[in-house]
Amino acid sequence: MQTTVLLVLCVLGTSLALPDPDTTGEKVAEEPIPCSKGCTCLHDDYNLELNMYCSARNLTQIPSDMPTSAHSIWLDGNLFTSIPAAPFKDLTNLDFLNLQSGQLVTLDPQAFKGLRSLAHIHLERNRIRALPVTIFQNTPNLASLSLHNNQLTRIEERLLAGLSNMWLLNLGRNSLAILPDTIFHELHSLRELVLAGNRLAYLQPQLFQNLAELKELDLTGNHLKVIKANVFVKLTKLQKLYLAQNHIVTVVPGAFMGMKSLRWLDLTNNRLTSFHEDTFLGLHSLHVLRLSNNSIASIRQRVFRDLQYLEELRLSYNRIRALGERIFEGLGHLEVLELEHNQVQEAQVGSFAGLSHVAVINLSGSCFQSLPDQVFKGLSKLHSLHLDRGCLSRITAQAFNGLTGLRRLFLQHNNISTVEHQSFVGLVSLLGLDLSFNKLDVLTTHTFSGLKNLEYLLLSNNECQQFLQNGTKQLLPRLRYLDLRANALTSLVPDFSESMEKLLLSGNQWKCDCSTLPLRNYSLSNPLVVPRQVETHAEGEEPDTTITIYNNITCISPQHLAGQDLRDTDSELLQSC
């Protein structure tokens, strides 16, 4: 029969290998993957490339038996202090080499000989103090080089010569005080350059001139004092520039000219005191400007005139005491304005003119005694206004005029004792009002007139002796959360709508007599609204930090009920009511 089948297949021009009866039933043994002793070698699930993992194996020298077909090798977290000449010379397919977080101090000039395919090398978090000038001549296809968190004090002018394919270079967290003028001149493809955490005090005009493709430059945490003109002029594609945590005193007018693509500029934590009218000239694409934690005392008109697409301006923690007229002119697309902790004492009616799209203004820590009438006029898209932790003692009737879109108003931690009638009448969209930690003693229907959409009202830690004796349901029909803790209330008429979800009442001076019977009945009928204890956010803590507070309604009088919770008093004692 087998002869017949073979004849038929031969006629058809087809060959077929039939099983050898002597080997039927035996399994073919898989060839072991070659690997260095003590390491793990695996083929990639997608492209079958060989990867060798020798991380944190306490190796004191580079393995000599590495598989020549390896595509990536992980030697991070080991104990060897040097790399001799050519330990990787036979690894012609190597694309990725990880040597980070070790004890490396010295590298032979031929350490990477043979690695012409190498694209990524990690040398960060070692103890390297110097690099041979020719060390990367054998890696012409290098795309990313990480050398941050070492002890480099200088680098040779030709160290990076020929690396025209590199797109990421990280030299951050070293001790570099000066860079050779032409160190980056052959990095024509570089997209990201990190120089943060060094000791650079000066930037030469020619330093970055050949980096036409650069999109991100990080100079955070150096010793720069002056930003001169023409240093960044060739960086036409740069999108992010970080200059924070330096010693910058002066930014020369026109220093950022030519940076037509810049979207993010960070100058926080420097020593700037003022800006020239042309400081930000030419930054037509800028979206974020951060100037916090400087010593800025004033802002001139027209400083921001070229920043028509700016969306975020941070000026927090400076020394700005007065806001002049039209100082933010030109910022028609601004959405966030941060001015907290400047101790601003004075603002003009036109201080915020032109901010037609601003959504958040933070003036926390200012020291207004009272707000000028209509100071926020025209800010119809403002939805959050922070005026907390200040010196306000009075809210006038026209202070918030025109804020028809305001949703959240923060006035806590001031000295407010008076809120004039109809001060909030125009805030038709307001959802949350925080007046806690002030000196309010009397709250009437006129205080909250116009707040038909208010949902959250915080009044804790005031001196209130009464709260809207009646008409609360009609005045605040959507109220969901009311905090009246730590006041001087003796009674309360619980005239709330069905939307009420939480009522906090501890720390008052409750008289447990007929005047509080409606509150007792309401509390017992609505235990979820007036709970015995509540999980809430601790003030000043992280948003996800919660604490448990006890919502006691503790009787102060009469004497025989003192110390009891109103909800626990014997109903027979109030039968006469």
N, C-alpha and C positions, 0 to 999 in steps of 0.2 A: 504493500500500500504506500509506503514511504517513497519507493522508487517511482511509482505512478505520479505522486504529487510533484516530485522534483522534475519529472519530464514535462508536466503541464506548465510549471513555472518557467522552465527554460524556454519553452515555446513562446510564452508571453513576454519574455525578456525581463523577468523579475527574479531577483535573488532573495532568499529567505534563510536566516540562520535558525536552525532548529536546535532545541535544547540538547545539551550533552547529557545522556542518561547517567553518566558517572558523577555529575555535579548537581543534579536536580535536588532541590530542597536545602541547599547550603546558602546562607546569607553572605553577601559581599561586605566586607569590613570597610567602614568609612575611614578615610585618611585623616589623622589628627591634624588640627590647625597648628601650624608652627607658632611658637610663642616663647618669650623670654621666661626664665625660671622665676616663679613667684608672681607672675603677672597674669592677666586674663585677656584673651584674644577672642574677639567675636566678629562675625561678618555683619555688616549693616543689613537690616531687613529689606531695604528698598533697592540698593544698588550693589549689594554683595561686596562692598569694599571692606577691607580688613582694618579693624581698630584694636589697638593694644592699650590696656588700662593698667598702669603701674602707680596709681595715686597713693600717696601716704604708705609706702611699703618699707620705710626706713632704709632706702637704698643709699649707699655711700658712694656709689659711682654709677655712671651710665651703663646699662646692660650691654654686653658685647654680642649677644645672640638675638638681636631684634629681627623679626621677620622682614625680609626685603620687600615684600609686597604690601607692607603696612601703608594705609592711607592717612591715619591719624594716630598719634602717640600721646598718652597722658602720663607725664612724669612729675606732676605737681606734688608738693607737700613732702618732698624727700630730703635727705640729709647731705647730698653731695655739695661741695663748696665750689667746685670748678668744673668746666667742660673742656676736655682736652681737644686736640686737633682731630677733626674728621671722624667722630664716633658714629655719625649718621651717613657716611659717604656712600653706602650701598642702598640707601632708602630713596631711590630715584622717583618713587610715586608719592612720597610723603607730602601731604597738603596742609596738615594741621599739627602743630607741636606745642604742647602745654608744659611749661617749666615754671609756672608761678608758685608762689607761697612756699619757697624752699629756703636754702641757706647759701645760694649762689653768691660768690664774691668776684670771681674772675672767669673770663672766657677767652680761650685761645683765638687768635685771629682767624684760624681755619676751623673753628668750632662747627660751623654750618656748611662745610664743604660737601658738595654733591647734592644739596637740596635745591635744585633749580626749579622744582615744581612747588616748593613751599609757598603757601599763600597767607597763612596765619600763624603767628608766633606769640606766645604769652610768656613774658619774663617779669611780670609785675610781682610786687611783694617779695623781693629778695633783698640782698645786701650789696648789690652791684654799685661800685663807686666810679668805674670807668669802663669804656668800651673801646676795643681796638678799632682804628679807623677803617679797616678793611673787612670787618666782620660780616657785613651784609652784602659783600660783593658776589657771594655765591648764591644769593637768593634774589635774583632779578625780578621774580614774579610775586614778591611779597605784597599783599593787599592790606594787611592790618598788622600793626606792631604795638604791643602794650608793654611799656617800661615804667609804668607809674609805681609809686611807693617803693622806690629804691633809694640809693644814697649818691646819685650822680651829682657831681659838682661842676662838671663841664662836659661838653661834647665836641668832637672834632668837626671841622668845617665840611669834610668830605664823607662823614659817617653815613649819610643817607643818599649819596650819589648813585644815580642809576635806578632808583626805586620809583620809576614813573607810573607804575600801576597801583601804588599805595593810595588807599582812600581813607584809612583811619590811622592816626598816630597819637598815642597817649604817652606823654612825658610828665604827667602830673605828679605831685607829691614827691619831688626830689629836692635838690638844693642848688638848682641852677640859678646863677646870678646874672649871667650874660649869655647870649646866643650869638654864634657867628653870623655875620650879615647874610651869607648865602646858604645857610644850612638847609633851607626848605626850597631852594630854587629849582630843583629837579623833580619835585613832587607835584607834577602837573595835574594829577588826577585826585589829589587830596580833597576829601569832603569834610572831614572832621579832625580838628587839631585841639588837643587838650594840653595846656601848659599850667593848669591850676596848681596852687600850693607850692610854688617855687619862690625864688628870691629876686625875681626880675624887677629891676628899678627903672629900666629904660627900654624903649622899643625903637629900633632903628627904622627909618623910613623905607629902606629896601628889604626889610625882613620878610614881609608877606607879599611882595609885589608880583611874584610868579604864581600865586595860589588862586588862579582865576576860577577854579571850580569849588573853592571852599564854601561850605554852607554853615558851619558851626565852629566858633572859636571861643575857647574857655580860658580866660586869664584870671580867674577868681583867685584870691588869696595870695597875691604877690606883693611887691613893694613899690608899685607904680605910684608916682606923685603927680605927673603931668601927662595929659593925653594931647599930643601935638598933632598938627595938621599933616596930611599926606601919609600917615602910617597905614590907614585902612583904605586909601583911595582906590586901590586896584581890586578890592574885594567886592566886586559888583554883584556876585551871587550869594554873598553871605546873608544868612537869615537870622542867626542868633549870635549875639556878642555878649559874653559875660565878663564884667569888669568889677564885680562885687568884692568886698573885703580887701581892698588895696589901701593906699594912703593918698588917694587922688585929691588934690586941692584945686586943680585947675583943669578945665577942658577948654582948649583953645577954640575960638570961633571957627566953624567950618571943619572941625576935627572929623566929622562923620560924612563929609562930602564924598559923593561917588557911591555910597552904599545904598543904592536904589532898591535893593531887594530885602533890606534889613527889616525884620518883623519883631524882634525881641531884643531889648537893650537893658542890661541890668547893671546899675551903678550903686547898688545898696552898700551900706557899711563903708563909706569913704569919709572924706573930710571936706566935701564941697560946701561952700557958703552961699554961692549965687551962680547965676547963669547969664551969659551974654545973650543978646537978642538973636545972634546967629549960631548959638551952640548946637541946635538940632536942625540946622538948615539942610535941606535935601533929603530928609528921612520920610519921604512921601508914603512908604509902605509900612511904616512902623505901627504895630498893633499893641505892643506892651512896653511900657517905660517904667522902670522901677528905680526910685530915687530915695527910698526910705533909709533911715539911720545915717543921715548926714548932719550937717550943721547949717542947713539952708535957712536963712532968716527972712527972705522976701522973694517974691516972684514978680518979674517985670512983665508988663504987657508985651504981647507978640512973641514971647519966647516959644510958644507952642504952635505958632501960626502954620508951619509946614506939616503938622501932624494930623492932617484931616481924617486919617483912617485909624487913629489911635483908639483902642477900646478899653485899655486899662492903664491908669496912672496912679502910681503909689508914691506918696510923699509923707508917709508916716514917720514919727519919731524924728522930727526936725525941730527947728526953732522959729517956725512961722507964727507970728503973733497977730498979724493983720492980713486980711484978704482984700486986695484992692479991686477996683472995678475992671471987669472984662479981662481978667488975667488968664482965663481959660478960653479965650476967644479962638476960634478955629477948630476946636475939638468937637465937631458936630456929630461924630460917631462914638464918642466916649460913652462907655457903659458903667465903668467902675472908677470911682474917685476916692482914694484913701488918704485921709488927712488926720488920722487919729494921733493923739499924744503929741500935738504941737503946742498945746495951750493957747489956741487961737482965742483972742479976746475981742476981735473986731472984724466985722464983715460989712460990706456995702450992699445996697439993694441990687446992684449989677454984678456982684462978685461971681455969680454962677451963670451969667448970661452966655448964651450960645450952646449950652449943654442940653440940646434938645432930645438926645437919646439916652441920657444918663439914667441908670437904673438903681445904682447903689452909691450913696455918699456916706462916708464914715468920718464923723467929726468927734469921735469918742475922746475924752480927755481934754476937750477944749475948755475955755474958761469964760464963756459968755455969761454975763449976769442975766441978760434977757436977749432974745433974738430980735433983730430989726424987723419991723413989719414988712411982709412980702419979700423977704430976703431970698425965698426959694421960688419966687414967681416965674412961671414959664417952664418949670420942670415937670411937665405933665406925665412923663413916662417914669418918673422916680417911683420905685416900689419899696425901697428900704432906706431909712434914714436913721443913722446912729448918732445920738447926742448924749449918750450916757457917760457917766464918770466925769462930770464937769462941774461948773459953778452956777448953773441955772437956778435962779430963785423964783422966777415968775414966768408963766407962759401967757403971752398977750394974745388978744383976739385975732390979730392979723398975721401971726408968726408963720402959720402954715398955709397961708392963702395960696391957692392955685395948685395944690398937690392932690389933684383929683384921682391920680392913679396910685397913690401911696397905699401899700398893703401892710407894712410893718414900721412901727415907730418906737425907737428905744430911747427912753428918758430916765432910766434907772440910775441910782447912785448920783443924784444931784442934791440940791438944797431947795427943791421946789416946795413952796408953801401955798402958792396961789396959782390957780388956773382960771383965767378970766372967762366970763360967760361966752359960750360959742367959740372957744378957741379951736375946737376940733370940727366945727360944723361943716367945713368943706371937704373933710376927709371921707368921702362917700364910699371909697373902696377899702378902707382900713379894716384889716382882719386881726392884727395883733398890736396891743398897746401895753408897754411896760413902764410903769411909774413906780416900781418898787424902790425901797431905800431912799425915800424923800421925806418931806415934812408936812405932808398934806393932813389936814385935820377934819375938814368938812367936805363932803362930796354930795352935790345936789344934782338934780335932773339937768340943770344948765351945764354942768361940767362935761357931760358926755353927749350933749345934744348933737344930732346929726350922724351918730355912729351906728346906723341901722344894720351894717354888715359886720360889726365887730364880733369876733369869735373868742379871742383870748384877751383877758384883762388881768394884769398883774399889779397888785397894789400892796404887796406885803411890806412889812417894816416901814410903815408910815405912822401917823398919829391920829388916824381916822377914828372919830367917835360915833359916826353914823355913816351908813351907806344907803343912799336912795331909799328912803323909808317906804316908798311905794312907786309903782309905775315902771319898775325895772323891765318887766316883760314887754311893755310897749316901747320903751326907750332903746333897749338892747335885745331885740327879738331873736337874734341868732347867737347869742352868747352861749359858749360851750364850756369855757374854762375860766374860773374866777378864783384868784388867790388873794385872800384877805388876811393871811397870817400876820401875827406880830403887829397888831394895831391896838386901838383902845376901845373896840366895840363892846357894848354891853348887851345889845340886842340886834336882831336882824329880821326884816320881813322877807321871807324867801319867795319873792314874787318873780319866779323864773319860768321861762318857756320850757317846752318839752325837749328842746335841743340841748339843755344843760347836761354836761357829762361829768364835770368834776368841780367840787366846791371845797376849798381849803380854808379852815377856820381856826386853827390852833394859835395859841399865844395871845388871846384877847382877854377881856375882863367881863366875862359873861355873868349877867344877873339871872339866875335860874328861878324866875318867877313867871307871872302871867305874860310878861312882855316877850319871853323867849319860847312860849308854848308853841307858836306856829313853826319856829325853827326846829323844836324837838320833834314835832309831828312829821315835818318834811324830811328830817334826817333819818327817822325810823322808817319812813315810807320809801325812801330812796337811798338805800345803803350803798349802792354803786356810785351814786353821785357824791355822797358824803361818807366816804369809806373811813374805817378806823386807821388804816395806814396806807401809804401810797409809795409806789416806786417812781422816783423822779430823777432828773439829771441834777448833779451837784454843780452849783455855780462855779465857774472857773476851771472845771474839770474837762476831760476829753468828752466828746459828744456821746461815746458809747459807755461812759461811766455813770452808773446809777446808784442811788442811795435810797434807803427806806426812811420815810418821815412819818411821824405819828400825827394823825389829824384829830387831835383831842378837842373837845368842846368843854373845857374845864370850868366849872362854876367857881366864881369868886365870892358870890353871895347868893342867898342868905347864909349865915354862918353854919347852919346845920347841914348845908349841902356843899360847902366849900371843899374843893378837891375832887368832887365827883364829876363824872362826865354827864352832860345834860341828857344824853341818850339813856343813861343808866338810872336816872332819878325815878323815884316811885311815882307812878301816874296819879295815885291817890292824893299826893301832896299838892297837885295842881287842879284838883277837881273843882275848887271854888272859882276857877277862871271861866 
